[in-house]
């Protein structure tokens, strides 16, 4: 289950990168937020709490 969450978050991170035409005006805010969530989930998975 945690692997599926990490894969989905990775896809979300790629989707909100400001290089895509639909997100060019968003800036780095969404990708930073998703990246932070991904980092927290990876740390929880590595420590065994997820």
mmJSON file of the N, C-alpha and C atoms, coordinates in Angstrom:
{"data_MODEL":{"atom_site":{
"group_PDB":["ATOM","ATOM","ATOM","ATOM","ATOM","ATOM","ATOM","ATOM","ATOM","ATOM","ATOM","ATOM","ATOM","ATOM","ATOM","ATOM","ATOM","ATOM","ATOM","ATOM","ATOM","ATOM","ATOM","ATOM","ATOM","ATOM","ATOM","ATOM","ATOM","ATOM","ATOM","ATOM","ATOM","ATOM","ATOM","ATOM","ATOM","ATOM","ATOM","ATOM","ATOM","ATOM","ATOM","ATOM","ATOM","ATOM","ATOM","ATOM","ATOM","ATOM","ATOM","ATOM","ATOM","ATOM","ATOM","ATOM","ATOM","ATOM","ATOM","ATOM","ATOM","ATOM","ATOM","ATOM","ATOM","ATOM","ATOM","ATOM","ATOM","ATOM","ATOM","ATOM","ATOM","ATOM","ATOM","ATOM","ATOM","ATOM","ATOM","ATOM","ATOM","ATOM","ATOM","ATOM","ATOM","ATOM","ATOM","ATOM","ATOM","ATOM","ATOM","ATOM","ATOM","ATOM","ATOM","ATOM","ATOM","ATOM","ATOM","ATOM","ATOM","ATOM","ATOM","ATOM","ATOM","ATOM","ATOM","ATOM","ATOM","ATOM","ATOM","ATOM","ATOM","ATOM","ATOM","ATOM","ATOM","ATOM","ATOM","ATOM","ATOM","ATOM","ATOM","ATOM","ATOM","ATOM","ATOM","ATOM","ATOM","ATOM","ATOM","ATOM","ATOM","ATOM","ATOM","ATOM","ATOM","ATOM","ATOM","ATOM","ATOM","ATOM","ATOM","ATOM","ATOM","ATOM","ATOM","ATOM","ATOM","ATOM"],
"id":[1,2,3,4,5,6,7,8,9,10,11,12,13,14,15,16,17,18,19,20,21,22,23,24,25,26,27,28,29,30,31,32,33,34,35,36,37,38,39,40,41,42,43,44,45,46,47,48,49,50,51,52,53,54,55,56,57,58,59,60,61,62,63,64,65,66,67,68,69,70,71,72,73,74,75,76,77,78,79,80,81,82,83,84,85,86,87,88,89,90,91,92,93,94,95,96,97,98,99,100,101,102,103,104,105,106,107,108,109,110,111,112,113,114,115,116,117,118,119,120,121,122,123,124,125,126,127,128,129,130,131,132,133,134,135,136,137,138,139,140,141,142,143,144,145,146,147,148,149,150],
"type_symbol":["N","C","C","N","C","C","N","C","C","N","C","C","N","C","C","N","C","C","N","C","C","N","C","C","N","C","C","N","C","C","N","C","C","N","C","C","N","C","C","N","C","C","N","C","C","N","C","C","N","C","C","N","C","C","N","C","C","N","C","C","N","C","C","N","C","C","N","C","C","N","C","C","N","C","C","N","C","C","N","C","C","N","C","C","N","C","C","N","C","C","N","C","C","N","C","C","N","C","C","N","C","C","N","C","C","N","C","C","N","C","C","N","C","C","N","C","C","N","C","C","N","C","C","N","C","C","N","C","C","N","C","C","N","C","C","N","C","C","N","C","C","N","C","C","N","C","C","N","C","C"],
"label_atom_id":["N","CA","C","N","CA","C","N","CA","C","N","CA","C","N","CA","C","N","CA","C","N","CA","C","N","CA","C","N","CA","C","N","CA","C","N","CA","C","N","CA","C","N","CA","C","N","CA","C","N","CA","C","N","CA","C","N","CA","C","N","CA","C","N","CA","C","N","CA","C","N","CA","C","N","CA","C","N","CA","C","N","CA","C","N","CA","C","N","CA","C","N","CA","C","N","CA","C","N","CA","C","N","CA","C","N","CA","C","N","CA","C","N","CA","C","N","CA","C","N","CA","C","N","CA","C","N","CA","C","N","CA","C","N","CA","C","N","CA","C","N","CA","C","N","CA","C","N","CA","C","N","CA","C","N","CA","C","N","CA","C","N","CA","C","N","CA","C","N","CA","C","N","CA","C"],
"label_alt_id":[null,null,null,null,null,null,null,null,null,null,null,null,null,null,null,null,null,null,null,null,null,null,null,null,null,null,null,null,null,null,null,null,null,null,null,null,null,null,null,null,null,null,null,null,null,null,null,null,null,null,null,null,null,null,null,null,null,null,null,null,null,null,null,null,null,null,null,null,null,null,null,null,null,null,null,null,null,null,null,null,null,null,null,null,null,null,null,null,null,null,null,null,null,null,null,null,null,null,null,null,null,null,null,null,null,null,null,null,null,null,null,null,null,null,null,null,null,null,null,null,null,null,null,null,null,null,null,null,null,null,null,null,null,null,null,null,null,null,null,null,null,null,null,null,null,null,null,null,null,null],
"label_comp_id":["UNK","UNK","UNK","UNK","UNK","UNK","UNK","UNK","UNK","UNK","UNK","UNK","UNK","UNK","UNK","UNK","UNK","UNK","UNK","UNK","UNK","UNK","UNK","UNK","UNK","UNK","UNK","UNK","UNK","UNK","UNK","UNK","UNK","UNK","UNK","UNK","UNK","UNK","UNK","UNK","UNK","UNK","UNK","UNK","UNK","UNK","UNK","UNK","UNK","UNK","UNK","UNK","UNK","UNK","UNK","UNK","UNK","UNK","UNK","UNK","UNK","UNK","UNK","UNK","UNK","UNK","UNK","UNK","UNK","UNK","UNK","UNK","UNK","UNK","UNK","UNK","UNK","UNK","UNK","UNK","UNK","UNK","UNK","UNK","UNK","UNK","UNK","UNK","UNK","UNK","UNK","UNK","UNK","UNK","UNK","UNK","UNK","UNK","UNK","UNK","UNK","UNK","UNK","UNK","UNK","UNK","UNK","UNK","UNK","UNK","UNK","UNK","UNK","UNK","UNK","UNK","UNK","UNK","UNK","UNK","UNK","UNK","UNK","UNK","UNK","UNK","UNK","UNK","UNK","UNK","UNK","UNK","UNK","UNK","UNK","UNK","UNK","UNK","UNK","UNK","UNK","UNK","UNK","UNK","UNK","UNK","UNK","UNK","UNK","UNK"],
"label_asym_id":["A","A","A","A","A","A","A","A","A","A","A","A","A","A","A","A","A","A","A","A","A","A","A","A","A","A","A","A","A","A","A","A","A","A","A","A","A","A","A","A","A","A","A","A","A","A","A","A","A","A","A","A","A","A","A","A","A","A","A","A","A","A","A","A","A","A","A","A","A","A","A","A","A","A","A","A","A","A","A","A","A","A","A","A","A","A","A","A","A","A","A","A","A","A","A","A","A","A","A","A","A","A","A","A","A","A","A","A","A","A","A","A","A","A","A","A","A","A","A","A","A","A","A","A","A","A","A","A","A","A","A","A","A","A","A","A","A","A","A","A","A","A","A","A","A","A","A","A","A","A"],
"label_entity_id":["1","1","1","1","1","1","1","1","1","1","1","1","1","1","1","1","1","1","1","1","1","1","1","1","1","1","1","1","1","1","1","1","1","1","1","1","1","1","1","1","1","1","1","1","1","1","1","1","1","1","1","1","1","1","1","1","1","1","1","1","1","1","1","1","1","1","1","1","1","1","1","1","1","1","1","1","1","1","1","1","1","1","1","1","1","1","1","1","1","1","1","1","1","1","1","1","1","1","1","1","1","1","1","1","1","1","1","1","1","1","1","1","1","1","1","1","1","1","1","1","1","1","1","1","1","1","1","1","1","1","1","1","1","1","1","1","1","1","1","1","1","1","1","1","1","1","1","1","1","1"],
"label_seq_id":[1,1,1,2,2,2,3,3,3,4,4,4,5,5,5,6,6,6,7,7,7,8,8,8,9,9,9,10,10,10,11,11,11,12,12,12,13,13,13,14,14,14,15,15,15,16,16,16,17,17,17,18,18,18,19,19,19,20,20,20,21,21,21,22,22,22,23,23,23,24,24,24,25,25,25,26,26,26,27,27,27,28,28,28,29,29,29,30,30,30,31,31,31,32,32,32,33,33,33,34,34,34,35,35,35,36,36,36,37,37,37,38,38,38,39,39,39,40,40,40,41,41,41,42,42,42,43,43,43,44,44,44,45,45,45,46,46,46,47,47,47,48,48,48,49,49,49,50,50,50],
"pdbx_PDB_ins_code":[null,null,null,null,null,null,null,null,null,null,null,null,null,null,null,null,null,null,null,null,null,null,null,null,null,null,null,null,null,null,null,null,null,null,null,null,null,null,null,null,null,null,null,null,null,null,null,null,null,null,null,null,null,null,null,null,null,null,null,null,null,null,null,null,null,null,null,null,null,null,null,null,null,null,null,null,null,null,null,null,null,null,null,null,null,null,null,null,null,null,null,null,null,null,null,null,null,null,null,null,null,null,null,null,null,null,null,null,null,null,null,null,null,null,null,null,null,null,null,null,null,null,null,null,null,null,null,null,null,null,null,null,null,null,null,null,null,null,null,null,null,null,null,null,null,null,null,null,null,null],
"Cartn_x":[0.816,0.0,0.862,1.935,2.801,3.512,3.819,4.453,3.516,2.25,1.267,1.157,1.162,1.11,2.319,3.475,4.69,4.675,4.218,4.14,3.145,1.998,0.999,1.548,2.243,2.819,3.93,4.707,5.717,5.068,3.978,3.264,2.661,2.159,1.639,2.753,3.92,5.051,5.465,5.476,5.81,4.716,3.462,2.347,2.296,2.828,2.748,4.04,4.995,6.204,5.859,6.449,6.071,6.577,7.114,7.565,6.442,5.34,4.219,3.373,2.757,1.97,0.808,0.154,-1.002,-0.632,0.625,1.034,2.149,2.286,3.384,3.256,2.051,1.854,1.761,1.819,1.67,2.918,4.063,5.31,5.73,6.569,7.104,6.328,5.261,4.493,3.911,3.128,2.537,3.567,4.621,5.623,6.38,6.565,7.213,6.346,5.043,4.115,4.037,3.916,3.858,5.19,6.283,7.599,7.773,7.232,7.298,6.483,5.288,4.462,5.178,5.788,6.523,7.698,8.407,9.542,9.091,8.0,7.481,7.064,6.392,5.971,7.156,8.194,9.387,10.058,10.154,10.764,9.931,8.598,7.736,7.859,7.98,8.112,9.451,10.505,11.821,11.915,11.199,11.239,10.231,9.373,8.421,7.134,6.843,5.629,4.487,4.672,3.625,3.059],
"Cartn_y":[-1.192,0.0,1.258,1.228,2.41,2.627,1.549,1.682,2.366,2.027,2.653,4.141,4.504,5.915,6.686,6.086,6.758,6.931,5.925,6.036,7.122,7.175,8.204,9.593,9.74,11.039,11.44,10.475,10.783,11.283,10.645,11.099,12.481,12.747,14.081,15.119,14.761,15.681,16.033,15.049,15.305,16.153,15.922,16.657,18.119,18.496,19.892,20.667,20.059,20.798,21.955,23.119,24.29,24.269,23.153,23.084,22.7,22.171,21.781,23.01,23.055,24.242,24.545,23.526,23.781,24.352,24.235,24.712,25.743,26.422,27.372,28.564,28.966,30.144,29.802,28.545,28.148,28.438,28.445,28.612,27.293,27.375,26.169,25.753,26.457,26.144,24.744,24.351,23.008,21.883,22.023,20.955,20.886,22.021,22.009,21.344,21.599,20.975,19.476,19.038,17.599,16.945,17.639,17.109,16.942,17.888,17.781,16.599,16.407,15.253,13.957,13.918,12.728,12.448,13.481,13.304,12.752,13.271,12.776,11.312,10.959,9.566,8.622,9.064,8.222,8.002,9.053,8.912,7.973,8.12,7.222,5.78,5.582,4.227,3.599,4.385,3.863,3.543,4.278,4.015,2.939,2.522,1.456,1.905,3.181,3.685,3.863,3.49,3.64,2.297],
"Cartn_z":[0.0,0.0,0.0,0.766,0.809,-0.527,-1.231,-2.54,-3.522,-3.46,-4.345,-4.033,-2.753,-2.371,-2.878,-2.784,-3.241,-4.752,-5.487,-6.945,-7.348,-6.689,-7.002,-6.703,-5.584,-5.256,-6.223,-6.698,-7.708,-8.996,-9.404,-10.596,-10.39,-9.19,-8.892,-8.937,-8.445,-8.449,-9.869,-10.758,-12.159,-12.816,-12.432,-13.037,-12.663,-11.506,-11.085,-11.341,-11.997,-12.335,-13.272,-13.062,-13.866,-15.301,-15.768,-17.153,-18.11,-17.559,-18.399,-18.725,-19.911,-20.302,-19.362,-18.819,-17.957,-16.603,-16.21,-14.893,-14.96,-16.087,-16.246,-15.3,-14.966,-14.116,-12.637,-12.288,-10.892,-10.068,-10.677,-9.933,-9.302,-8.289,-7.656,-6.412,-6.063,-4.86,-4.835,-5.847,-5.811,-5.808,-6.595,-6.628,-5.308,-4.659,-3.353,-2.298,-2.362,-1.419,-1.596,-2.843,-3.117,-2.782,-3.052,-2.699,-1.201,-0.437,1.021,1.526,0.982,1.357,1.002,-0.179,-0.603,0.324,0.735,1.641,2.984,3.512,4.785,4.669,3.574,3.391,3.226,2.541,2.382,3.729,4.541,5.864,6.733,6.686,7.458,6.98,5.671,5.143,5.563,5.555,5.917,7.402,8.239,9.672,10.078,9.162,9.437,10.091,10.082,10.706,9.72,8.488,7.476,7.089],
"occupancy":[1.0,1.0,1.0,1.0,1.0,1.0,1.0,1.0,1.0,1.0,1.0,1.0,1.0,1.0,1.0,1.0,1.0,1.0,1.0,1.0,1.0,1.0,1.0,1.0,1.0,1.0,1.0,1.0,1.0,1.0,1.0,1.0,1.0,1.0,1.0,1.0,1.0,1.0,1.0,1.0,1.0,1.0,1.0,1.0,1.0,1.0,1.0,1.0,1.0,1.0,1.0,1.0,1.0,1.0,1.0,1.0,1.0,1.0,1.0,1.0,1.0,1.0,1.0,1.0,1.0,1.0,1.0,1.0,1.0,1.0,1.0,1.0,1.0,1.0,1.0,1.0,1.0,1.0,1.0,1.0,1.0,1.0,1.0,1.0,1.0,1.0,1.0,1.0,1.0,1.0,1.0,1.0,1.0,1.0,1.0,1.0,1.0,1.0,1.0,1.0,1.0,1.0,1.0,1.0,1.0,1.0,1.0,1.0,1.0,1.0,1.0,1.0,1.0,1.0,1.0,1.0,1.0,1.0,1.0,1.0,1.0,1.0,1.0,1.0,1.0,1.0,1.0,1.0,1.0,1.0,1.0,1.0,1.0,1.0,1.0,1.0,1.0,1.0,1.0,1.0,1.0,1.0,1.0,1.0,1.0,1.0,1.0,1.0,1.0,1.0],
"B_iso_or_equiv":[0.0,0.0,0.0,0.0,0.0,0.0,0.0,0.0,0.0,0.0,0.0,0.0,0.0,0.0,0.0,0.0,0.0,0.0,0.0,0.0,0.0,0.0,0.0,0.0,0.0,0.0,0.0,0.0,0.0,0.0,0.0,0.0,0.0,0.0,0.0,0.0,0.0,0.0,0.0,0.0,0.0,0.0,0.0,0.0,0.0,0.0,0.0,0.0,0.0,0.0,0.0,0.0,0.0,0.0,0.0,0.0,0.0,0.0,0.0,0.0,0.0,0.0,0.0,0.0,0.0,0.0,0.0,0.0,0.0,0.0,0.0,0.0,0.0,0.0,0.0,0.0,0.0,0.0,0.0,0.0,0.0,0.0,0.0,0.0,0.0,0.0,0.0,0.0,0.0,0.0,0.0,0.0,0.0,0.0,0.0,0.0,0.0,0.0,0.0,0.0,0.0,0.0,0.0,0.0,0.0,0.0,0.0,0.0,0.0,0.0,0.0,0.0,0.0,0.0,0.0,0.0,0.0,0.0,0.0,0.0,0.0,0.0,0.0,0.0,0.0,0.0,0.0,0.0,0.0,0.0,0.0,0.0,0.0,0.0,0.0,0.0,0.0,0.0,0.0,0.0,0.0,0.0,0.0,0.0,0.0,0.0,0.0,0.0,0.0,0.0],
"pdbx_formal_charge":[null,null,null,null,null,null,null,null,null,null,null,null,null,null,null,null,null,null,null,null,null,null,null,null,null,null,null,null,null,null,null,null,null,null,null,null,null,null,null,null,null,null,null,null,null,null,null,null,null,null,null,null,null,null,null,null,null,null,null,null,null,null,null,null,null,null,null,null,null,null,null,null,null,null,null,null,null,null,null,null,null,null,null,null,null,null,null,null,null,null,null,null,null,null,null,null,null,null,null,null,null,null,null,null,null,null,null,null,null,null,null,null,null,null,null,null,null,null,null,null,null,null,null,null,null,null,null,null,null,null,null,null,null,null,null,null,null,null,null,null,null,null,null,null,null,null,null,null,null,null],
"auth_seq_id":[1,1,1,2,2,2,3,3,3,4,4,4,5,5,5,6,6,6,7,7,7,8,8,8,9,9,9,10,10,10,11,11,11,12,12,12,13,13,13,14,14,14,15,15,15,16,16,16,17,17,17,18,18,18,19,19,19,20,20,20,21,21,21,22,22,22,23,23,23,24,24,24,25,25,25,26,26,26,27,27,27,28,28,28,29,29,29,30,30,30,31,31,31,32,32,32,33,33,33,34,34,34,35,35,35,36,36,36,37,37,37,38,38,38,39,39,39,40,40,40,41,41,41,42,42,42,43,43,43,44,44,44,45,45,45,46,46,46,47,47,47,48,48,48,49,49,49,50,50,50],
"auth_comp_id":["UNK","UNK","UNK","UNK","UNK","UNK","UNK","UNK","UNK","UNK","UNK","UNK","UNK","UNK","UNK","UNK","UNK","UNK","UNK","UNK","UNK","UNK","UNK","UNK","UNK","UNK","UNK","UNK","UNK","UNK","UNK","UNK","UNK","UNK","UNK","UNK","UNK","UNK","UNK","UNK","UNK","UNK","UNK","UNK","UNK","UNK","UNK","UNK","UNK","UNK","UNK","UNK","UNK","UNK","UNK","UNK","UNK","UNK","UNK","UNK","UNK","UNK","UNK","UNK","UNK","UNK","UNK","UNK","UNK","UNK","UNK","UNK","UNK","UNK","UNK","UNK","UNK","UNK","UNK","UNK","UNK","UNK","UNK","UNK","UNK","UNK","UNK","UNK","UNK","UNK","UNK","UNK","UNK","UNK","UNK","UNK","UNK","UNK","UNK","UNK","UNK","UNK","UNK","UNK","UNK","UNK","UNK","UNK","UNK","UNK","UNK","UNK","UNK","UNK","UNK","UNK","UNK","UNK","UNK","UNK","UNK","UNK","UNK","UNK","UNK","UNK","UNK","UNK","UNK","UNK","UNK","UNK","UNK","UNK","UNK","UNK","UNK","UNK","UNK","UNK","UNK","UNK","UNK","UNK","UNK","UNK","UNK","UNK","UNK","UNK"],
"auth_asym_id":["A","A","A","A","A","A","A","A","A","A","A","A","A","A","A","A","A","A","A","A","A","A","A","A","A","A","A","A","A","A","A","A","A","A","A","A","A","A","A","A","A","A","A","A","A","A","A","A","A","A","A","A","A","A","A","A","A","A","A","A","A","A","A","A","A","A","A","A","A","A","A","A","A","A","A","A","A","A","A","A","A","A","A","A","A","A","A","A","A","A","A","A","A","A","A","A","A","A","A","A","A","A","A","A","A","A","A","A","A","A","A","A","A","A","A","A","A","A","A","A","A","A","A","A","A","A","A","A","A","A","A","A","A","A","A","A","A","A","A","A","A","A","A","A","A","A","A","A","A","A"],
"auth_atom_id":["N","CA","C","N","CA","C","N","CA","C","N","CA","C","N","CA","C","N","CA","C","N","CA","C","N","CA","C","N","CA","C","N","CA","C","N","CA","C","N","CA","C","N","CA","C","N","CA","C","N","CA","C","N","CA","C","N","CA","C","N","CA","C","N","CA","C","N","CA","C","N","CA","C","N","CA","C","N","CA","C","N","CA","C","N","CA","C","N","CA","C","N","CA","C","N","CA","C","N","CA","C","N","CA","C","N","CA","C","N","CA","C","N","CA","C","N","CA","C","N","CA","C","N","CA","C","N","CA","C","N","CA","C","N","CA","C","N","CA","C","N","CA","C","N","CA","C","N","CA","C","N","CA","C","N","CA","C","N","CA","C","N","CA","C","N","CA","C","N","CA","C","N","CA","C"],
"pdbx_PDB_model_num":[1,1,1,1,1,1,1,1,1,1,1,1,1,1,1,1,1,1,1,1,1,1,1,1,1,1,1,1,1,1,1,1,1,1,1,1,1,1,1,1,1,1,1,1,1,1,1,1,1,1,1,1,1,1,1,1,1,1,1,1,1,1,1,1,1,1,1,1,1,1,1,1,1,1,1,1,1,1,1,1,1,1,1,1,1,1,1,1,1,1,1,1,1,1,1,1,1,1,1,1,1,1,1,1,1,1,1,1,1,1,1,1,1,1,1,1,1,1,1,1,1,1,1,1,1,1,1,1,1,1,1,1,1,1,1,1,1,1,1,1,1,1,1,1,1,1,1,1,1,1]
}}}
